[in-house]
């Protein structure tokens, strides 16, 4: 996605939203910030939880009867362990990089628009 934005021009891309399951929000967000940062792209990135488009309890179907037994939030603890490994490999943005991104993001006009919703 970052390479596509470079190709079409970051000036034309004013913001980006991504939709993912709850347990993946942090990893996806930190991956976007890392990959965009490596390419010198600074645009607002807005995460959207799949619960906006899919009701809670309908994320994981793993019961024998085909019924949901867990939701995405049930997997979040395990994701934390993986985040640590991804950060060590520099695959995702570290704390300092996220802090710098959020400092920049909060000054962007889109944040004032979102806060009014």
C-alpha positions in Angstrom: 0.0 0.0 0.0 2.8 2.4 0.8 4.4 1.7 -2.6 1.1 2.4 -4.3 0.7 5.7 -2.5 4.2 6.7 -3.6 3.2 5.7 -7.2 0.0 7.8 -7.3 1.4 10.5 -5.1 0.9 11.1 -1.4 -0.5 14.5 -2.1 -3.5 12.9 -3.7 -3.9 10.5 -0.7 -5.2 12.6 2.2 -5.8 9.7 4.7 -6.2 6.0 4.8 -8.5 3.7 6.8 -7.9 0.0 7.4 -10.4 -2.5 8.6 -9.2 -5.5 10.6 -10.2 -7.8 13.5 -9.7 -6.5 17.0 -6.7 -8.6 17.8 -4.8 -7.3 14.7 -5.5 -3.6 15.0 -2.3 -2.8 16.9 -0.1 -4.9 14.6 -1.6 -3.5 11.4 -1.4 0.1 12.6 2.2 -0.3 13.7 3.1 -2.0 10.4 1.5 0.9 8.4 3.3 3.5 10.4 6.6 1.6 10.1 6.3 1.0 6.3 5.0 4.5 5.6 7.8 6.1 7.7 10.5 4.1 5.9 9.2 5.7 2.6 8.8 9.2 4.0 5.0 9.1 3.8 3.0 11.0 6.4 -0.7 10.7 6.1 -3.4 10.1 8.7 -4.1 6.3 9.3 -7.4 5.5 10.8 -8.1 2.0 12.2 -11.6 0.6 12.0 -12.6 -2.4 14.1 -14.4 -5.1 12.2 -17.2 -4.8 14.8 -18.2 -1.8 12.8 -19.1 -4.1 10.0 -19.5 -7.4 11.9 -21.3 -7.7 15.3 -19.4 -9.0 18.3 -19.3 -12.8 18.7 -19.3 -13.4 15.0 -15.5 -13.3 14.4 -14.3 -16.8 15.0 -16.2 -19.9 14.2 -14.5 -22.9 15.7 -17.1 -24.8 17.6 -18.0 -28.3 16.5 -21.5 -27.1 15.7 -20.2 -24.2 13.6 -21.1 -21.6 16.1 -18.8 -18.9 17.3 -17.1 -19.8 20.6 -14.6 -16.8 20.8 -14.3 -13.3 19.5 -11.3 -11.5 18.2 -10.6 -9.9 21.6 -10.1 -13.4 23.1 -6.9 -13.6 20.9 -5.4 -10.3 21.9 -3.2 -11.6 24.7 -1.4 -14.0 22.3 -1.0 -11.2 19.9 1.0 -9.2 22.5 3.7 -11.9 22.5 4.0 -11.7 18.7 4.1 -7.9 18.8 7.3 -8.1 20.9 8.9 -10.3 18.4 7.8 -8.2 15.4 9.2 -5.1 17.1 12.6 -6.8 17.8 12.8 -7.5 14.0 11.8 -3.9 13.1 8.8 -5.2 11.2 6.5 -2.8 13.1 6.9 0.7 14.5 8.5 0.8 18.0 7.2 3.0 20.8 9.3 6.0 19.9 8.2 5.9 16.2 4.5 5.6 17.2 4.8 8.4 19.7 6.3 10.7 17.0 3.5 9.6 14.6 0.8 10.3 17.1 2.3 13.7 18.0 2.1 14.6 14.3 -1.3 13.0 13.8 -3.0 14.9 16.6 -2.2 18.2 14.8 -3.8 17.1 11.6 -7.2 18.6 10.4 -8.8 15.2 10.1 -8.5 14.7 13.9 -10.6 17.8 14.5 -13.2 16.4 12.1 -13.2 13.0 13.8 -13.5 14.5 17.3 -16.7 16.2 16.2 -18.4 12.9 15.3 
